Amino acid sequence: MSEQLVRFPIRKDAACPFDPAPRMRELDGLTRVELWDGSTPWLVTGYELGRRLLVDPRVSADSTIPGYPHFDEGSRERRKDGRSFVAMDDPEHARQRRMVSQPFAIRNIAALRGDVTDIVNDLIDDLLAGPNPADLVSRFAFPTSTQVICRMLGVPYADHKFFQEQTTLMLHRDSSPETVVGAQEALRAYLRELIERQKAQPADGLISSVIESQVRTGALTEEQLSYISVTLLVAGLETTGNMIALGTLALLRHPDQLERLRNTEDQALVNSAVEELLRYLNISHSGRRRVALADITVEGTTIRAGEGIILASELANRDPDNFPDPDRLDIGRDAQHHLAFGYGPHHCLGRPLATLELQVVYGTLYRRIPSLRLAIPFEQVQFKHDGVAYGVRELPVAW
């Protein structure tokens, strides 16, 4: 049977790199796909069905359960020794999540707007200082996301080259399992050492805060904190960094929307643009992975206990029943209900921080550099088809 199934994930069409692959669009509702290891989980393409399954207690995020649809062999291997709360179920998921959630509360994140604005403006100053053209990915997008998450966690930015290299190795689909596990362990060793230092000398940031409130009380072990810290650091680097660059490219390809955003004085429109770009681009192109704990019958089909489930959020976010004319980028659209950050108990903890960063970037970069443009033909832009997060490798721009 597996020989007749579509192999997932499906590479996007080079002519339409912002859209789901045409072959993906042929998969409707609930259908089996084949993964790298020959397993055949269910792919969920609809918005409403996806949301229902993400809150169904019979659906598990526990990556140690047989049948869980791992991204690749490396992803499977690196979770054998341990994992953070994002790959757990309640009550342990909720218990650990609560321990680190306070800094990500909307009120606390809103207080960071000034700091994030300073980071963005300083990096734009550096960009304008030359050379021209420049790579927006390495000169602006990833330095922005890296500085913000380092400040949030209390991780020295001076070490950013090390953990960016390890993150790339850990999330690249072509990395061997040994390389993936080695990169994760290198990050955890670095963070274990940082935790030890901050136990003796507390610093500003989430890690020291959790050491004082949870580790010293015995509610959380240092090993657990190291796994949580890796998750937060990697997610903070990869998702927002890729989204800054990919969103910029999408706007450059839609000059009417870029002009509308660049010229607005309305913060609400900037915020709307962020949500629409998250919906339209959806960099989590490998889907949200789950496994059934019991038989679940939906739309006349039974998902058996132990079978994998993948929510194709890039298709859910293009569902015409929930987003009229879904293939059109419209920064004025009300798109807040998109699934780019998931839904339900595992809804992304970092959404307020990522959203704030993007609001500041999209509301600042194009105003300060109004002549920003691609420095190479669009056809020469190289996209990341081989990572957990979708984006561009480089984005040469000029002004």
C-alpha positions, -999 to +999 in steps of 0.1 A: +000+000+000+028+024+009+041+025-027+009+042-037+010+069-011+024+104-013+058+108+004+056+135+031+067+162+034+062+173-002+086+198-017+070+231-027+069+241-063+098+264-073+075+286-092+052+292-061+075+289-031+051+306-007+022+282-014+016+245-005+028+221-031+002+214-058+003+177-048-005+187-013-037+204-024-049+172-039-050+156-004-083+163+011-096+159+046-080+128+061-056+107+041-026+085+047+009+095+036+043+078+037+072+090+059+110+086+057+108+053+076+080+037+056+053+045+083+020+057+070+004+082+094-028+102+087-024+136+072-051+161+083-056+189+058-088+207+070-089+236+095-118+225+117-108+188+118-073+198+127-084+220+156-107+192+169-079+167+169-054+190+186-077+193+216-088+157+216-075+139+248-072+107+227-044+125+207-010+126+222+021+148+217+043+122+235+071+115+211+082+083+229+049+065+221+052+038+194+036+051+162+046+088+168+055+102+133+090+116+138+104+142+114+134+120+106+157+095+121+178+121+139+146+136+155+137+102+168+171+095+182+176+128+199+144+123+219+153+089+233+174+103+261+150+130+272+127+158+260+111+190+270+074+196+279+065+203+242+068+165+236+048+155+267+012+152+276-007+166+306-003+166+335+035+167+332+033+190+301+011+215+319+032+213+351+065+221+333+049+247+310+036+266+340+071+269+354+084+289+324+052+306+313+052+338+333+079+356+313+059+349+281+027+364+295+013+391+272+018+419+297+054+409+303+062+406+266+046+440+259+071+455+284+099+443+261+088+464+231+113+491+238+142+467+241+132+448+209+128+482+191+164+492+202+178+458+189+160+462+155+171+498+150+207+490+160+208+462+135+193+484+108+220+510+115+246+483+110+230+471+078+229+507+064+266+511+073+273+486+045+282+468+025+254+472+000+241+447-012+239+426+020+224+393+031+193+401+052+194+366+067+228+368+083+230+406+088+195+412+102+169+384+105+188+359+126+207+385+146+174+400+156+158+367+167+190+356+184+196+388+204+160+388+215+159+352+227+193+355+243+181+385+263+149+367+272+166+336+285+198+352+299+221+335+275+253+354+264+249+366+229+287+364+225+282+326+221+256+329+193+278+314+166+282+282+186+245+276+192+234+287+158+258+261+143+245+234+166+209+243+159+214+241+121+230+206+125+202+194+148+173+205+126+187+196+092+171+166+076+203+154+060+222+153+093+230+118+105+214+106+137+248+108+154+253+144+142+218+154+155+223+137+189+258+152+191+245+187+184+217+184+209+242+172+236+266+200+228+238+225+233+227+208+265+263+207+278+266+244+271+233+251+289+241+228+319+273+248+324+254+281+321+228+268+347+256+260+371+271+294+367+238+311+372+231+291+403+262+308+418+257+341+401+221+348+390+216+369+359+187+386+343+165+363+323+143+332+324+169+307+332+180+323+365+144+330+373+135+293+369+165+283+389+154+303+418+117+295+417+117+259+405+152+242+407+161+253+442+127+242+454+131+207+439+101+212+416+124+209+385+157+193+380+187+209+363+185+182+336+148+191+329+157+228+328+185+221+303+160+204+279+135+232+283+162+258+277+173+240+245+138+240+232+132+277+240+166+287+225+162+267+193+126+278+188+134+314+194+163+314+169+148+294+141+111+303+138+113+341+141+146+344+121+131+324+092+099+343+094+116+378+093+134+369+061+106+349+044+080+376+053+103+403+038+106+383+006+069+378+004+063+415+008+089+424-019+069+401-042+037+419-033+046+455-036+011+468-031+010+451+003+045+463+011+036+499+002+005+497+024+025+485+053+054+509+049+031+539+047+007+531+075+005+549+109-019+524+122-004+499+146-034+477+142-026+473+105+010+463+113-003+437+138-028+425+112+001+422+087+020+400+111-009+376+115-016+374+078+020+367+069+021+339+095-010+324+080+001+329+044+036+316+048+033+291+077+070+281+081+061+249+100+059+231+067+064+196+082+032+197+101+023+192+138+029+156+148+008+135+171-002+099+178-036+083+187-040+069+221-073+052+213-095+046+182-109+078+169-136+079+142-138+111+122-156+118+090-164+081+086-127+070+089-112+054+120-078+064+132-065+034+152-047+036+185-010+038+178-013+054+144+004+087+137-013+120+129+001+150+112-018+183+110-008+200+077-012+235+091+000+251+058-032+236+042-054+244+072-043+280+069-054+280+033-088+265+041-113+286+021-141+280+046-121+299+072-100+322+051-118+335+020-096+337-011-069+321+009-041+322-017-042+360-017-019+379+007-040+406+023-024+424+053-058+438+062-074+404+067-084+392+101-062+361+103-056+358+141-073+324+141-045+308+120-028+277+131+008+287+126+014+284+164-008+253+168-039+252+189-051+238+222-029+228+252+003+228+231-004+262+216+031+278+212+042+293+244+064+318+225+036+333+204+035+366+222+073+371+219+074+360+182+045+383+174+061+413+191+094+408+173+076+406+139+055+437+147+086+457+154+105+444+124+077+447+099+067+481+113+103+495+112+125+479+086+106+490+054+101+525+068+137+530+075+149+515+043+120+524+019+141+515-012+148+479+000+148+455-029+161+421-040+197+422-052+193+390-073+166+376-095+138+360-075+145+327-093+179+326-077+167+327-041+174+294-024+147+281-001+151+258+029+133+226+019+155+204+041+149+218+076+122+215+101+114+252+096+109+267+061+127+298+050+155+311+027+192+304+030+202+339+020+183+370+010+206+394-009+190+429-007+200+463-019+187+498-012 
